[in-house]
Amino acid sequence: TNHRMVIPAGAMHLRERRAGLDEVWLIVHFSEWFRPGPTDIVHSKVTERLGLTGRRYVSFEQAAAAVQRARGRSRSVSWEDWEVYIRLPRGRRLDRSALGTLRCRFFLGGGTTCTYASPKLAALGVQSLSCEEWQGAWRGTGQWVTFGLLRPFVPRLPDTAWDSDLSSQALDSIKEECDRRIRDGEHHMSRGGAPSQRRG
């Protein structure tokens, strides 16, 4: 699935971290800027055992919380529990010093948590690989990145390939829109689950 760093043209594939062979995978659809969209729990032997087969949730937070409950965990959902395997355009590298430079406040699992986004990388195109792609022909072609650090999910320009070079005008437009949304506090989330309207 292709995105701009990052908006999926389709979906993002998330792997549960630190679960070993017992990991659960999620598919997040239609994300936009700082908000992940509806989320599927991918069917597997693990999800069958956990009773999570064929489930779709309205948000990433709800799907991740369902996995937590199925595993008997009482702690709050953490964005750091999920990661994405991404490929970059040929000749490009991921500047890890630019990851996690923006602090975001979220209410998850009944508590407040601080996560981090990467607005300095908003215009970097990446490709999210599914479990089958990562384990198959594309294995070793990318790198794992914590899910939350992929924000903001910037809408891919129409008729623009995920790995294409963007014009200076397009780059400026992405930066301006990202800055505006941060000024408006959209990187925070209200207790009701909607983007915060408070600046900061």
N, C-alpha and C positions, 0 to 999 in steps of 0.2 A: 504494500500500500504506500502511495506516495504522499508526502507532505512537504510544506515549506516549514521551516523551524519556527513554528511547525504548524501547518494545518493539514490534516488528512484530506486528500481528495476522496478517500473512502473511510478507512478506519485505522486505529492503532492497536497493536497486539501487545498486551502486558503479561509479564511473567511474575509470579509470586517469588520474591527473593527468600533465600535461606530456607527453602522447603525441600531442597534436594530432589529426589525422584518423585516426591509426593506433591509437586507443585501444581497450582491451579493457573490457568490462563484466562485472561479477559480480552474481549474485543470492545473497544470504545469507539462509538460512532459520532460523527457530526460535531466534533469539538469546535469551539470558537473562542479565540483569544484566551481568557483565563478559565474557561468553564468546559470541562469534559462533558460529553453528551451521553445519550443512552448507552448502556453497557450490557453485553452478553457474557455469561459465564460459559466458557467453551466446554463442550461435552468431553468427558474422559472417564477412565476407570476411577480416578480419584474423585471426580465430582459425583459419580454414581454412588460411591461409598459415602460421600458427605451429604447426599440428598439434594444436590444442587443442579441436577441435569436439566438442560433446556430452559434455563431461567434468563429472562431479560429484566433489567432494572432501568428506571428512568435516569439514573445518574451513576457515575463511577463510585461515588461515596456509598450509595446504597448497595451496590454489588460487592464492594470490598467489605462492607460491614456484614453482609450475609456470609461471606467466606469466614470472617472472624467468628461469627456465632456458630457456624457449622463445625469449626475447629475447637469450640469451647473456650475461646479467648474472651476475656472481659475487658481488655485494654482498648483504648480508642483506635480507630483506623489511622494508619500512618501512610502518607504518600511514599515514604521511603521503603515501604514493604513491596513496592511494585516497580518493575523496570521494563524498558523497551530496548529491543535490539535494533539498532539503526545502521544504515549504510549512508555514506556521504558521496557527493559527486566526485568523480575521478580527479585526483590532484588536490582535493580539499582536505583540510584537517579540522578536527574539533578542538577549539581553544578551550580547554577545561578551566582555565582561569576565569573565563567569562560565564561559567555556569553558576547559577545560584546567587546572583548579585542583587536580587530584589526580594525583600521579605514580604510574605503574604500571610494574612490571618484567615484561618478557616475554622468553622465549627463542624467537627466530625465526631460521631459516636458519643454525643452528649457533652463533649468537652471542647476546649479551645486549643488549637494547635497552630504553630507557625511553620510555614513551608517556604520554599524559595523558588523563584522563577528566573528566567535568563533572557531578559529583554535585549541584551547586547547581541544575542544570536538570532534575533527574530527573523532575519532575512536569509538564514542559512537553510537550504533545501536538504531534507533527509528522506530516507525511505525506511518505513517500519516493516520488519520481516515477521511473518507468522511463525508459529512453532514448527510447522513442516518445512518452511523455507530455511529457517535457521539450522535445523537439523539435517537439511539436505544439501542441495548444490551451492547454496549461499553461505554455508558454514564457514566461519573465519573471515568473512568479508566486511564485517562491521564491528560494532562495540556496544556494550550495554550501558545505558544511561538511566538513572532514576527518573521515573515518570514525571514527577512534578517539575523537574528541571527543564523539561521540554517546553513548558509554557514560556511565552504566549503562543497559542496555536493560531498562526496568522493565515488567513484565507489565501489559498493559492490563486494566483492571477489566471483568468480564463485563457485557454490556449497557450499556457506556459508549462513546459515540462518541469518536473520537480528539480532536475539537475541543471537547468539552464541558468545562464548569467543574466542578472537583472539590470535594467538601465538605472542610471543614477536617479532619474525621476521616480522610478518604482521603489528604489531603496529609501529615498527621502520620504515617500508617501507612507511606507511601512513604519518608519521611525516616528513620523508625526502622529500617526494614528495610535501607535503603541504608547507614546508619551501622553497623548490625550486621555486614553483609557486609564493609565496609571494615575494621572492627576485627578480623575473622577473616582478613584478608589475601586475600580473594577477588579483589581488583583486581590482585594479582600472579599470575603463572603459573609453575608448576614446570617444570623442564627436560623432564619427560615430557609436558607439554602440559596438565596438569590445573591447576585453581585451587590456589594455594598455601594451605596450612593454617597457615602461620606468620603470626603477627600482625605488623602494621606497614605 
